[in-house]
Amino acid sequence: MRIVLFALATATICSGCAFTPQAVQVKPEVRLNNATAAAGQVVNVAVVDERPSKNLGQRGAHNVGADLTVQAELSEIVGSAIKEGLEKEGFKPSAQGDEPSAKLKVEVRSLEYKVISGFWSGTIRSECAMKALCKSSSGAEYEKFYSGVFEKSIQVIATEKENDAYVSASVSDAVNKLLNDRDLGRCLAQ
């Protein structure tokens, strides 16, 4: 009987999280698989947030629960991660102005968080999508769409710390796919 009461109390406490709004702290982790021979090439980096809504989703299942948003400007968070990765590859990222330089524009198209409920358990799915547009200093152009996904099976509503990690993982996935794209690296290095 104690076990049943403990389980019910835990479920009640955790379900309360579903009705508390959260501003997620997104902290992408940069992981490079290959290095581009950038040799100090200057890259003007611009990141824009083009998401149709600043709301990521709801903490509870079936679109019930409190809203999730991003605590800071997503364009600044993604821009810092991309600049960090470019520096590790040997580029010199700048905001604008340095000539001759390559130009990299990144459009954050979406960032979503969903709780998909099942019979006994559920799934949390966080997705991030962005598009990169490169114009090299020699005039070559390249563009590509990148998608990052994080998915995990759950038994109870996720805590704030877990949500921070889940959303950050999907953003990291998209950012790292962009940074590890050899064709994009070649465009920027020209």
N, C-alpha and C positions, 0 to 999 in steps of 0.2 A: 504494500500500500504506500509506503514511504517513497519508493522508487517512482510510482505513478504520480504522486503529488509533486515530487521533485521535477519530473519531466514536464508536467503541466505548468509549474511555476517558471521553469526555464523558457518554455515556449511562449508564455505570456510576456515575460520580460523582453525576450528577443523580438517578439512581434511589435512591441512598442517602438522599436527602432524604425519600423516601416513608416511610422507617422511623424517622424522627426526630420525636417528638411536638412540636407547636408550640402555644404560647399566642398567638393572634392579637391584635395591637394594633389595635383598632377605633377609627378616627378619622373620624366622619362629617363631611362638608362641607355646610354649610348654604347653599342657594341659593334665594332668594325670587324669584318671578315677579311677584307682585302684592302690594300693601300693603293691609292692612285698616286702616280708620280706627278705631284702638283707643282713642285719646285717653287713654292711661294707665290703661285698665281693668285691675284686678287679676285675675290668674288663678292659682288654686291648682293646681299641677301635681303629679301623682303618676304615677310610672312603675313598673310591676311586670313582672318577668320571669316569664312563665308557660310557658316552653318545657318540654316534657316531658323533655328531656335537655340537659345542659350541653355535650354533645359536638356539634360542628358536622358532623362527618363524618371521613373518612380522607383522608390526603394522596395515597394511591395509588388506582388504578382497581379496580373490582369489590369495593369495601369491604375492600381489602387495604392495609395500611399503618398508620402511626401516627395517633393521634387528633389532631384540631384542637379546641381550646377557645378561650375568650375570656380574655385576660390579666387583665382587671379585671371589675368588676360591670357587666354589660350594661345594667341598668336605670339606673345612674348615667351611663353614657356617652350613652345615648339621651336621658335627662332633661336633661343639659347641652346637648345639641344642640337639643332642642325649646325650652328656655328661651332659648337664644341667638337662635333664630329668632323667638320671640314678642317678645323685646325689640326686635329690628330692626323688627317690625311695629308697635311702639308700645304693647305690653302691658307690664304689670309682673308678671312671674312671681314667685310665692312658694311656699314649701313648704306652708303651711297657715295658717289663722287670720284673715287680713285679711277684713273684711266691709264692705260687700257685695262679693262677688267671684264670678266664674265659676269653675267647677271643670272641670279637664281631667284625665281618667284615661286613661293609655295602657297597654295590655297588649301586651307583646312576646310574640307567640304562637309564632314559630319563627325560627330562623336556621340555615341548612343550607349545606353545602359538598359538592359532588359532583364527582368526576372521571369523566367518561363517555368510555370508550375507543372508538376507531374502529380502522380497519385500519392507517392510517399516522399518524394523529394522534388527538388527543382533544379534549375540551371540558371546561372548568371552568365550573361553574354554581354561583353563590352566590345564595341566596334569603332574604329577610327578610320577615316578616309581622307586622303590628301592628294593633291595634284602638284607636280613639279614642272616648271617651265624654265628651260635653260636657253640662254643665248650667249654663245661664246664670244670672246673678244675678236675672233676671226669671222664672226657672222653665222656660224653653224647654230642650228636650233634643235632642241630635243624636248619632248614632253612625255610624261607618263603618270599614270594613276597608281597610287599605293594604298593598300588596305591592311589594317592591323586588327587582329582579333584576339580576345582572351575569353575563354569559356571554362566554367567550373561547376561541377555538381554540388548542390548544397542541401542541407537538411533544415536550416533555420535562416532567417534574414541576416544578411551580412552586417558586420559592424562598420563603423566609419573608417577605421584603419584598413579593414579588408577592402572596402570600396575604393579607398585611395589606391591600394595596390592593384586592384583589378583594372580600373580605368587607366592607371599609369602603364600597365602592361600592354594594353591595346595601343596606346599612343606610342610607346617604345617600339612595338612591333612595326608600326607604319613608318616611324622615323628611321629605324634601322634598315628597313627595306629600301628606303630612299637613299640613305647614305651608302649602302652597299651595292647600289646599282652601278655597275662598271661603265655602262653606256653614258649615264649621267655624269659620272666622274670624268670620262674622256671629254665630254662636251665642255665641262667647266675648266678642264686643263688646257684646252686649245687656245 
